[in-house]
Amino acid sequence: MNYFLQFLLLTSLVLSCNVKAEFTAPSLLENNNSKLPSRAKNGTRTEAWVRADFVVNESGKAEHILLEMSDPNYYHDAKEYLSQLQYQSATFNGKPMKSAGQFTIKFHKIFSGVSNDGISSSYAKYFDITKAQVVNSDKQASLSLDNLTNEHTKNLTEQAYSAWLNSVYYASVQDWQSYDLYVKESALLYDLLTPDLALMSMQNLMNLYVYQLHLSDARQTLLAMANIKYKTLSQQTVDQFTAQLHQLMNDNPVIKIEAQLSKHKTWRHTLNRSTISLLPQQGKVSAAALYCQNGYHAFTSQSIEEFSVPEAFGECRLVIQGDEATKIVFTESGASRFGLSL
């Protein structure tokens, strides 16, 4: 082989090694539902949200759908709604591929052309009274909060404010299981809160994730703050926080998380490390699966023993559902997957 040909082959090899494979995430292409999700005819102001985890296949349709919701009565409506969404499938180096997606459906109400936005005057009255009791640690705060949540909270805006106030209360009484549920709901509905409360909800969720060692989720929550109206997020803040998370990764070669499941809700964890284990301590796990940029893996057993996640899967989140009050212990170890992305 002559020198010139050797040079060409070597140059080609170097160039191919330096070309980074390009991943494009799935994106919503068309919503073929004939109308917005609504149940205006059932005569109440009560609205609902549904959070869906799924895989977008090569044809752009959702499959392997797992739903969590504020009201289980919306399960079939949500499934039907998702079936009418057409996605642009994910690609890797231009080739279509299956890839994980998420979607939040908000079931709004409209009455004879009148929107159901904002909060009612009755809700505002009870909210202000309850907020004052929570702030002042009044003995009646718990009863008032239950009354506000169960009797006066109807549409999604009111649900967002009630979730925020519940999170404040449960933090004050150190009921961390209830706090976990409500801070996640207030962060999910952050766009219905004032910018200051939205920022507070997202910051609280981020801090909770750091405490629980959901380090990848903490960083994603920080980045999501850039979507809050009138709030800015500097690159310096992102870099400094990411560096702190890297340090926590180094300090915790084995991450152990104990959690309690709630019925109709999903426990999610974006993986930090490559080897994972799951042990239910009580109750029953009904579904456990990995939703990844380049892969999907459903676990057929309630427990997971030393499962090695392929690097080729890219970023992955473990998604778990189970019976009310099911307790799980999740452990991850091995090579770092923090920040791993195709």
C-alpha positions as CSV (number, residue, x, y, z in Angstrom):
1,M,0.0,0.0,0.0
2,N,1.5,3.3,-1.0
3,Y,2.1,6.2,1.4
4,F,-0.6,8.4,-0.2
5,L,-3.3,5.7,0.1
6,Q,-2.3,5.1,3.8
7,F,-2.6,8.8,4.4
8,L,-6.1,8.9,2.9
9,L,-7.2,6.0,5.0
10,L,-5.8,7.4,8.2
11,T,-7.4,10.8,7.5
12,S,-10.8,9.2,6.9
13,L,-10.5,7.2,10.1
14,V,-9.7,10.3,12.2
15,L,-12.5,12.3,10.6
16,S,-15.0,9.5,11.2
17,C,-14.0,9.3,14.9
18,N,-14.5,13.0,15.3
19,V,-18.0,13.2,13.8
20,K,-20.5,13.0,16.7
21,A,-23.6,11.0,16.0
22,E,-26.6,13.2,15.9
23,F,-29.8,12.4,17.8
24,T,-33.0,14.2,17.2
25,A,-35.8,13.8,19.9
26,P,-39.4,13.0,18.8
27,S,-41.5,16.0,18.3
28,L,-45.3,16.5,18.0
29,L,-46.2,16.8,14.4
30,E,-50.0,16.9,14.3
31,N,-52.8,16.7,16.8
32,N,-55.6,14.8,15.0
33,N,-58.1,15.1,17.9
34,S,-61.2,16.9,16.7
35,K,-61.4,19.1,19.8
36,L,-59.5,20.0,22.9
37,P,-59.8,17.6,25.8
38,S,-63.0,18.6,27.6
39,R,-65.9,17.3,29.7
40,A,-67.9,20.5,29.7
41,K,-71.2,18.6,29.6
42,N,-70.9,16.8,33.0
43,G,-72.0,19.9,34.9
44,T,-69.0,20.6,37.2
45,R,-66.0,23.0,37.1
46,T,-63.7,20.1,38.1
47,E,-60.8,19.7,35.7
48,A,-58.0,17.1,35.5
49,W,-54.5,16.5,34.4
50,V,-52.9,13.3,33.0
51,R,-49.1,12.7,32.7
52,A,-48.1,10.1,30.1
53,D,-44.9,8.2,29.6
54,F,-44.6,6.4,26.3
55,V,-42.4,5.4,23.4
56,V,-42.8,7.0,20.0
57,N,-42.3,4.3,17.4
58,E,-40.7,4.7,13.9
59,S,-44.2,5.5,12.5
60,G,-44.6,8.4,15.0
61,K,-47.3,6.8,17.1
62,A,-47.3,6.4,20.9
63,E,-46.9,2.9,22.4
64,H,-46.0,1.3,25.8
65,I,-48.2,4.1,27.4
66,L,-48.2,4.4,31.2
67,L,-50.5,7.1,32.7
68,E,-50.6,8.9,36.0
69,M,-53.6,11.2,36.7
70,S,-55.3,13.5,39.1
71,D,-58.6,11.7,38.5
72,P,-58.7,8.0,37.4
73,N,-62.0,8.6,35.5
74,Y,-60.0,10.2,32.7
75,Y,-57.9,7.1,32.0
76,H,-59.7,6.0,28.8
77,D,-60.2,9.6,27.5
78,A,-56.4,10.1,27.9
79,K,-55.6,6.9,26.0
80,E,-57.9,7.9,23.2
81,Y,-56.4,11.4,23.1
82,L,-52.9,10.1,22.8
83,S,-53.8,7.7,20.0
84,Q,-54.7,10.7,17.9
85,L,-51.3,12.4,18.3
86,Q,-48.9,12.0,15.3
87,Y,-45.2,12.5,16.1
88,Q,-42.1,13.1,14.1
89,S,-40.2,10.0,15.2
90,A,-36.7,10.4,16.7
91,T,-33.7,9.9,14.5
92,F,-30.2,8.8,15.0
93,N,-27.8,9.9,12.2
94,G,-31.0,10.5,10.1
95,K,-32.4,7.0,10.7
96,P,-35.9,6.8,12.4
97,M,-35.8,5.0,15.7
98,K,-38.0,4.3,18.7
99,S,-37.5,6.8,21.6
100,A,-39.2,7.8,24.8
101,G,-41.6,10.7,25.0
102,Q,-43.7,12.4,27.6
103,F,-47.0,14.4,27.3
104,T,-49.2,16.2,29.8
105,I,-52.9,16.4,28.9
106,K,-54.9,19.1,30.6
107,F,-58.7,18.4,30.6
108,H,-60.2,21.8,30.6
109,K,-63.9,22.9,30.9
110,I,-65.8,25.4,28.8
111,F,-69.4,26.3,29.6
112,S,-71.5,27.9,26.8
113,G,-68.5,29.7,25.5
114,V,-67.4,30.8,29.0
115,S,-64.0,29.7,30.0
116,N,-63.2,28.1,33.3
117,D,-59.9,29.9,33.8
118,G,-58.5,31.5,36.9
119,I,-59.9,31.0,40.4
120,S,-63.4,31.6,41.7
121,S,-64.2,34.2,44.3
122,S,-65.3,31.5,46.7
123,Y,-62.0,29.7,46.3
124,A,-60.0,32.9,46.7
125,K,-61.8,33.6,50.0
126,Y,-61.0,30.2,51.5
127,F,-57.5,30.1,50.0
128,D,-56.6,33.4,51.8
129,I,-58.0,32.2,55.1
130,T,-56.2,28.8,54.9
131,K,-52.9,30.4,53.8
132,A,-53.0,32.7,56.8
133,Q,-53.6,29.7,59.1
134,V,-50.7,27.7,57.5
135,V,-48.3,30.6,57.7
136,N,-49.2,31.2,61.4
137,S,-49.2,27.5,62.3
138,D,-52.8,27.7,63.4
139,K,-54.2,24.5,64.8
140,Q,-57.1,24.7,62.4
141,A,-54.8,24.8,59.3
142,S,-55.0,21.0,58.6
143,L,-58.8,21.0,58.7
144,S,-59.1,24.1,56.6
145,L,-56.6,22.8,54.1
146,D,-58.5,19.6,53.7
147,N,-61.7,21.6,53.2
148,L,-60.1,23.9,50.6
149,T,-58.6,20.9,48.7
150,N,-61.6,18.6,48.7
151,E,-64.6,21.0,48.6
152,H,-63.4,24.2,46.9
153,T,-60.6,23.2,44.5
154,K,-62.1,22.5,41.1
155,N,-60.2,23.7,38.0
156,L,-56.6,23.2,37.2
157,T,-55.6,26.7,38.4
158,E,-57.1,26.1,41.7
159,Q,-55.5,22.7,41.8
160,A,-52.1,24.3,41.2
161,Y,-52.6,26.8,44.1
162,S,-53.9,24.1,46.4
163,A,-50.9,21.9,45.6
164,W,-48.5,24.7,46.4
165,L,-50.2,25.5,49.7
166,N,-50.3,21.8,50.6
167,S,-46.6,21.6,50.0
168,V,-45.9,24.5,52.3
169,Y,-48.0,23.0,55.0
170,Y,-46.6,19.5,54.8
171,A,-43.1,20.8,54.8
172,S,-43.9,22.7,58.0
173,V,-45.1,19.5,59.7
174,Q,-42.4,17.4,58.2
175,D,-44.7,15.0,56.5
176,W,-42.3,14.3,53.6
177,Q,-44.4,11.7,51.8
178,S,-47.3,14.2,51.4
179,Y,-44.8,17.0,50.6
180,D,-43.3,14.9,47.8
181,L,-46.7,14.4,46.1
182,Y,-47.8,18.1,46.4
183,V,-44.5,19.7,45.4
184,K,-44.4,17.6,42.3
185,E,-48.0,18.5,41.4
186,S,-47.4,22.2,41.9
187,A,-44.3,22.0,39.7
188,L,-46.2,20.1,37.1
189,L,-48.8,22.9,37.0
190,Y,-46.3,25.7,37.5
191,D,-47.5,27.7,34.4
192,L,-50.8,28.3,36.2
193,L,-49.2,29.9,39.2
194,T,-47.8,33.4,39.5
195,P,-44.1,33.6,38.4
196,D,-42.9,33.9,41.9
197,L,-44.8,30.9,43.2
198,A,-43.9,29.0,40.0
199,L,-40.2,29.6,40.8
200,M,-40.7,28.6,44.4
201,S,-42.3,25.4,43.4
202,M,-39.6,24.5,40.9
203,Q,-36.8,25.4,43.4
204,N,-38.5,23.3,46.1
205,L,-38.7,20.3,43.7
206,M,-35.1,20.8,42.7
207,N,-34.0,20.9,46.4
208,L,-36.1,17.8,47.1
209,Y,-34.4,15.9,44.3
210,V,-31.0,16.9,45.5
211,Y,-31.8,15.7,49.0
212,Q,-33.2,12.4,47.6
213,L,-30.1,12.0,45.3
214,H,-32.3,12.2,42.1
215,L,-29.3,14.2,40.7
216,S,-30.2,14.0,37.0
217,D,-33.8,15.0,37.8
218,A,-32.5,18.0,39.9
219,R,-30.5,19.3,36.9
220,Q,-33.5,18.9,34.5
221,T,-35.7,20.8,37.0
222,L,-33.2,23.6,37.1
223,L,-33.1,23.8,33.3
224,A,-37.0,23.8,33.2
225,M,-36.9,27.0,35.3
226,A,-35.9,28.9,32.1
227,N,-39.5,28.4,30.9
228,I,-41.0,30.4,33.8
229,K,-42.3,33.8,32.7
230,Y,-40.2,36.8,33.6
231,K,-37.5,34.6,35.2
232,T,-34.1,34.2,33.7
233,L,-31.5,31.5,34.2
234,S,-27.8,32.3,33.6
235,Q,-25.4,29.8,32.2
236,Q,-23.1,30.5,35.2
237,T,-25.9,29.2,37.5
238,V,-26.3,26.1,35.4
239,D,-22.6,25.4,35.3
240,Q,-22.1,26.0,39.0
241,F,-25.1,23.7,40.0
242,T,-24.0,21.0,37.5
243,A,-20.5,21.1,39.1
244,Q,-22.1,20.6,42.6
245,L,-24.1,17.7,41.2
246,H,-20.9,16.1,39.8
247,Q,-19.3,16.4,43.2
248,L,-22.3,14.6,44.8
249,M,-22.0,11.9,42.2
250,N,-18.3,11.4,43.1
251,D,-19.3,11.4,46.8
252,N,-22.0,8.7,46.3
253,P,-20.6,5.8,44.2
254,V,-23.7,3.9,45.4
255,I,-27.0,5.7,45.5
256,K,-29.8,4.2,47.5
257,I,-33.3,5.7,47.4
258,E,-36.3,4.6,49.5
259,A,-39.7,5.7,48.3
260,Q,-43.4,5.1,48.8
261,L,-45.8,4.7,45.8
262,S,-49.2,6.3,45.5
263,K,-52.1,4.9,43.6
264,H,-52.6,6.5,40.1
265,K,-49.3,8.2,40.4
266,T,-45.9,7.4,38.8
267,W,-42.5,7.3,40.5
268,R,-39.8,8.4,38.1
269,H,-36.1,8.5,38.3
270,T,-33.6,9.6,35.6
271,L,-30.7,7.2,36.0
272,N,-27.4,8.4,37.4
273,R,-25.5,5.1,37.2
274,S,-25.4,2.1,35.0
275,T,-26.3,-0.8,37.3
276,I,-29.7,-0.7,39.0
277,S,-31.6,-2.8,41.5
278,L,-35.2,-2.6,42.8
279,L,-36.6,-4.3,45.9
280,P,-40.2,-3.9,47.0
281,Q,-40.4,-4.0,50.8
282,Q,-44.1,-4.1,51.1
283,G,-47.1,-3.9,48.8
284,K,-47.0,-4.6,45.1
285,V,-45.3,-3.1,42.0
286,S,-47.6,-3.3,39.1
287,A,-45.4,-1.8,36.4
288,A,-41.7,-1.0,36.1
289,A,-39.9,0.0,32.8
290,L,-37.0,2.0,31.4
291,Y,-38.0,4.7,29.0
292,C,-34.8,5.8,27.1
293,Q,-33.7,7.9,24.2
294,N,-32.8,4.7,22.3
295,G,-34.5,1.9,24.1
296,Y,-37.4,0.5,26.1
297,H,-37.2,-2.3,28.6
298,A,-40.2,-3.5,30.7
299,F,-39.4,-5.6,33.8
300,T,-41.6,-8.6,34.2
301,S,-40.7,-9.2,37.9
302,Q,-41.5,-6.9,40.8
303,S,-37.8,-6.9,41.8
304,I,-34.8,-6.0,39.7
305,E,-31.4,-7.5,40.5
306,E,-28.2,-5.9,39.2
307,F,-29.6,-4.9,35.8
308,S,-26.9,-3.3,33.6
309,V,-28.3,-0.6,31.4
310,P,-26.6,-0.5,28.0
311,E,-24.8,2.8,27.3
312,A,-26.4,2.8,23.8
313,F,-29.8,3.4,25.4
314,G,-28.7,7.0,26.1
315,E,-30.6,8.9,28.8
316,C,-33.1,6.7,30.6
317,R,-35.7,7.2,33.3
318,L,-37.1,4.4,35.4
319,V,-40.8,4.6,35.7
320,I,-42.7,2.6,38.4
321,Q,-46.3,2.2,39.5
322,G,-47.9,0.1,42.2
323,D,-50.5,-0.2,44.9
324,E,-51.1,2.5,47.4
325,A,-48.4,2.7,50.1
326,T,-46.1,0.2,48.3
327,K,-42.6,0.8,49.6
328,I,-39.5,0.3,47.4
329,V,-35.8,0.5,47.7
330,F,-33.9,1.5,44.6
331,T,-30.1,1.2,44.3
332,E,-27.8,2.3,41.5
333,S,-24.1,1.8,41.1
334,G,-21.4,1.3,38.5
335,A,-20.4,3.7,35.8
336,S,-21.8,7.3,35.8
337,R,-24.7,8.0,33.5
338,F,-25.1,11.6,34.8
339,G,-25.5,13.8,31.7
340,L,-25.4,10.9,29.3
341,S,-27.1,11.7,26.1
342,L,-27.0,10.5,22.5
